[in-house]
Each structure stands twice: as structure tokens, then as C-alpha cells.
Amino acid sequence: MTPTVPFLTLTLTLTLTLITMTETKGAVENSDFLLELYHDASECCPDEFRLRVLANLQRRIPFDFGVWGGGWADGRLVTDLSVLNQSEAILGDWEVVAQQDAFCDLTLDRLGETARFDDVPGYRDSLAFNEHWQRFNASHMMATIVGEETDGYVSFVGLCAEQRPKPFSNEERSFKQAIMPHLSQALRMNRELWAGRAIMEQDEVILVDRAGWVLSAQGAFRDLAEGEWDGRLAQLPGRVMDALRAGRRWRGKTLEMRMRPFGSNYLVHMTSQHLALSALSAREREVAELFASGQTYKQVARALEKSPSTVRNQVARIYEKLGISNKAELASVLAAR
């Protein structure tokens, strides 16, 4: 299938982002890894993407199996996981010892820093190590946890080994810590692309300069702009550009807009508000309606006969798909249908 224009523009934006990040993060020397990372982010579905990246990492750092997932720091709840060369039970069963795991304590206390089992004094004598990690042949682990845009949600990448003759080296630790922001950013891009593909096929994309003057437009841009601002539009309003330049989505009466750098200019994606909701599944729409009405996670879970953790995970995905971060914004999107 031939990619749509919005799909191509997002791929170009990914490439430009790669160039910018590579220039500003001199500690990351392996440009081939970054090129492959961002290429895969634009081509692979999210689960395949994470497994491909872990396999690529394995060619650079010797480890036996890896985990890449996310969850809620509060309660140490893992709700999203991809595992390379190991059973998902490695973190499913971990919940039994999660509250007593000093290695988790360390990585949560030092978000963004890469830690090893050997950084925790006496860790190999602990319950978590002997009753859990050893059962999965994880004699060594190197892990990094980072905070994500959704409040309280964290993502993590852990590399585990049984056969290594010694702990992960400082050089390996430095490499992994340097690429972790890239892994997090690339996954967000990847999910935005795939979760929002249905929306993107109906996006209108315009090219604007730094002052918001429209340099190029396609499709129904004029009709959308006239519906929002009651007239023809040659320049985006100042308040709109201020919000977009700050990295926020802008929502009006009928439109939502987001913006990405494109060379010295910007690409602006415009979507009718009601189309944004088409990215949600029927069940996600149901969860969104109940949660936005003022119900708590537990109340929504009770109504839908699900666990509160499942509902919390679904709400996080809904926020991610809609580009929002709180219940008030969710209610606003639903009210604008």
C-alpha cells in the first residue's frame, strides 16, 4: 500500500529529529544504532519494534535476554511488556517480591540512571535475587527506568545475563544510559504513528514558517480553517502558534492541531476533533466515557468487570492516543464531539 502524505511527512520528521538529537547528544557515538532505531520506529508495529531494538542492542552489549516495558511507579505495576529470549513470567511473577526488591528501589530513586545488580550492596543475598531473578537465570542485570509524559507512568529497559564472567562494564553502562532517552523518544514516536494511523489518513498537513504564515496547504485545509475561524486563513493566529511552539496540542471549537519542526519551518497536522476519537477502540471509548464522567479507576473497573490496573493502563493508552495528559482534557475532547 502506498503511504499517505501524512505518513511520509511523519517519517521525514523522524529523520529530522534523529539528526537534531544526534547533534546535541555527543555522548552517543554509534550513529548506525540510532539510524536503525528511528528507521524501525517508523516502519515496525510497537511490539515488533521493541523486540527488534533489543535484538539490535544484543549485538552491541552481550546479554542473554532483555525486557522492555512500562507501568506505574506507584504500586510497581507492570502493565506493558515485550521480552526477548525469556518468558513474560519474569516480570509477571516479580510482583510477589516487587515491594522488597532493593534493585527496583535504586532504579526508581535514580530515574534516567542505569544501574546494575552489583550497585546494591548485598543484593545477591536478598530475597528478590534468590527467590525470583535466579529462577530466571538472571545472574546479572543492567536496567534504566525513565519517567514518561503520563504522570506516574514509567518505562524501563533491562538487560539480563547468566553466562557473563563479570558484571556489565562501565562502558556498557554508559552506552545504555546515553541511548535510553532515544529509546523512550523513539517508542513514543512509534506508538503515535501506529495508534494514530487512522487519524493520520484523514489529517490535513500544512507547511508554515516560524511566524505561522501558511507556505503550503493541501486537501480540505481551507474548509477546516473556515469552519474554525469563520473566514479564509493565511496565517495561524498568534495564540495557536504559541501553544504549538510550546510543544502542546491546540484544540479549538472544531479542530485539534499539532506541530513538528521541518527544516527551518514547521509541519502542522490539522484534524477534526471528532476524528481524533476514531483512534480509540470501542472498549477504549467506553472506558473514556466512564472515566471522563468523574468515575475513579475502581468505579470504572467495577462497571466493566475489569481490574483497576487494567483500567489504569487503558486510560494511559487513551491519553497517549489523544495526545492529552489528564481527565479534564479528556472530558473536553469528548464534549467537543
N, C-alpha and C positions, 0 to 999 in steps of 0.2 A: 504494500500500500504506500502510495506517495505521501510523505509527511506534509502536514498542513503548514501554512506560512508561520503561524504562531509557534508550532513545534520547531521549525528551523530557527526562528528568532531566539527561542529559549536556548537552543543548542549553541548559537553564536554567543549569547550572553554567558553561558557556562564557560566557553573558551576564553572570553574576555576576563571573566572572574579569575580563572586559572592564571592568566598572565599577570594580573594585578597582584594576586596573592603570592605568586612565586617571586615577584619582585620585592614584596615587602617582608617576606619571611626567608631571610637569607640562611637561616639555620637548616632549612630543608634543601639538601644538596641533590637529592635524587629526583631530577625533573621527569625522568621516564616514569617513575611511580606515580607522580602527580598527573601527568598526561593521561596515563591509563585510568587512574581513579576518576577523573572528571569525564573522560570518554565513556566509561562504564556507567557513570551516573546518568548520562543522557540516553543510554541505549538499553539498559537492563531493568527488569522489574525489581522492586525493592529487595525481595528475598534473594533472588539471584545475584543482585548487586553486592550485598553484604558477603555472600559466600565467595564470590569472585575476588573481592578485595582481600578477604582473609587468606585465600589461596595465594594471591599475589604477595602478601606480606610474608607468607611461609617461605617464599623463595629468597627473601632478604634476611629474615630472622629465623633461625632453626627453632621450631616448636612442633609439638605433636598434634595438638588440637586447639581450636580457638572458639571464643564466644563473642558475639556482638549483639547487644540488646539494649533494652530500656525499661524503665519502671519508675516507681515513686519512691523517693528517698525516705519519705515518711512511711514506716512500716516495712521498708526494704522489700517491696513487692515488685517482682519481675513480671512484666505483662507482655513483653515483646522480645522475641529471641530468635537468632539464627546461630546454628552451631556447626562448625566444620570438624569432621572426623571424630565426633563423640555424640552420645545420646543427650537429648534435651533434658533428661533427668538430672544432669549435672547441676542445673540451677532450679529445676522443679523440686528436687529433694533437698536442695540447700536451705529452703525455708525453715527446716527443722532446727538448723544451727545458726540461722541468719543473725539473730539478736546477740549471739555470743561470738561472732566472728570478728576478731580484732583486726584482721586484714581489711575487712569491709569498713570498720571504724576509721582506719587510717586513710583509705582512699576517699571516703566521704568527707573527712576533715580537710583533705587537701585536693579539692576539685581541680581538675586540669593537670595535676601532677601524676606522673607514672611511678607506681610503687611495685616492689617485689615482696614475695613471702618473707625473704630474709631481712627486710627492713623492719619487721616486727620482732622484737626480742622474745625469744622463747616460743615463737609461733608454732614450731614443729612439735611442741609438746601439748598443744592446745586441743580441745575437743573438736573444734571446727576442722582442723587439719587432719586429725587422725580418724575421726568418725565420718567425715564427708570427703574432703579432697583426695585423701589417699585411696578411697574406694574407687575413684575415677582415675587413678594413676596420675594425679596432678601433683607431682613432687615439687615442681617449680611453677610459679605464675608471675606474670608481669601484667598489670592492669592499670587502666586510666578511666576515671569517671568524670564526666563533664555535665554541667547544668545546661538544660535546653530552654527554649523560649517559653514553653508552657511552665508556669510556676510550679515548682516541686518535682518536675519530671527531669530525670537524668538519663543519660546514655552511657554505655560502658563498652570497652573492648578489652578482653582478657586473653592472653596467650599463655598456654599451659604446656608443660613438657614433663616427661617421665625419665627419658634417657639422657638428658643433658648431664655432662660430668660436673658442671658447676653452674651457679646462678646466672641469669641473664646479665650480660655485661653492661657497664655504664654507657658504652657506645650504643648498644641496642636500646637501652632505656631512653637515651637522648633522641634517637631517631624516632622511636614510637611517640614520645611526648611531643616532638615537633610536628608530626603528621596528624596527631589527634584532632586539632581544630579543623584540618582539611577533611578528615573522615566525617566529622559531625556536620560540617557545612555541605559536603557532597551528598550525604544521606538526606538532608533537608531538601536540597535541590531535586534529588531523585524522587522523593516522595511527592513533592509539589508537582513535578512533571506528570507522574503516573496517576496520582489521585485526581489531579485536575485536568486530565486529558479531555474528558467530556466537555468541560468548560472551555478549554483552550480551542477546541474545534469551532466554537462559536464566539471566540474573542474577536474584538476589533483592535488592531495594533496600529498605533500612530508613532511617528518619529518626531520628537520635539527637541528644541535647543534648550540651553540652560535657563532661559527666561520663560520657557513654556510656549514659545511660538511653534505652531504646527508646521513642520517641514514636509511631511508626507503622511498621507492617510489612505486607508483602503476600506472597502466594504461599506457597512452602514454607519460609519463614524458620524457623518453629518446628521443622520436621523437620530442617532443616540444623543448627540450633543444638543440638538434642538429640543429633544424631549426633556433633557435635564435642565437646560438653561434658557429655554424658550427663545431661541434665536441661533443664527449661524455663529460658529466659533472659530476664530483664527488663532487665539492664544488661550491656554488654560488659565483660569483665574489664579491669582496670587496665593490665596488660601489653600487651593488644591496643590499647587506646586510645593508650597511649604511643607504640607503633610507628606507628599510623595518623596521629597528630598530627605525628609527625616526618616525614611525607611518604613513609613506606615502605609497601610491601605487607606484610600479615601473612599468614603461612602456618601452618596448624595441621596436625592429622592428616588432615583431610578437606576443609578449606576454605582458600580464599585470599580476602582482603578488601582493599579499597582505599577510601579516603575522600576526599571533597571538601567544602569549605565550602558551605553552603546557607543564606544569610542568617546568623543568629546560631547556627544548628545545623549538622549535618553530614549528608550523604547517604553511606551506606555500601553498597557493592556487594559482595555475597557470591556466590562461585562455587565449585562443587565442583572440587577440584583436577583431576580427570580431564577436566573440560570445558575447562579452560584450554588443554589441548593441542589441542583441536579447532580452534583458530585457526591452527594450523600446516598447511601443505600436506604431502602425502605425502613430497615431497623434503626439505622442511624438517625433518620428523620424522626422516628418515634421517640428515640432517646432524647434528641434535641428539643422536641416539643415539650416533653415532660420536664426536662431539666430547666429549660428556659422559663417555664411557668412558675418556678420558685421551689420545686421539689429538691430534696437532697439526693446524694448518691444512693443512700439506703432506701429512700422512698421510691426512687425510680427502679432500683433493683427489685424491691418487693412487688411493684406493679407489673414488672416484666418477668418475674421469676428468674432473676439472674443474681449473681453475686455482686456486692458493691464494687469489688476490684474490677470486674468485667465492665461495669457501667463507667467507672472512672477511666478505664482505658479507652472505651468508646468515645467518651467526651473529649479526651485528649486528641483522638483522631479527628473528631468533628472540628475542633478548634484548628487543627493543622490544615484540614481540607479547606476551611473557610477563611483561613488567614486571620483568625481572631485569637484573643487570649483570655477572655473572661465571660461570665454569664451575661453581663449587661450587653456586651457586643452581640452575643448570640441572640438575645431577645430582640435586639434592634434589627438584625438580619431577618429574623423570622417575621417581624412585624412589617417589614418593607416588601413582603411578597405581593 
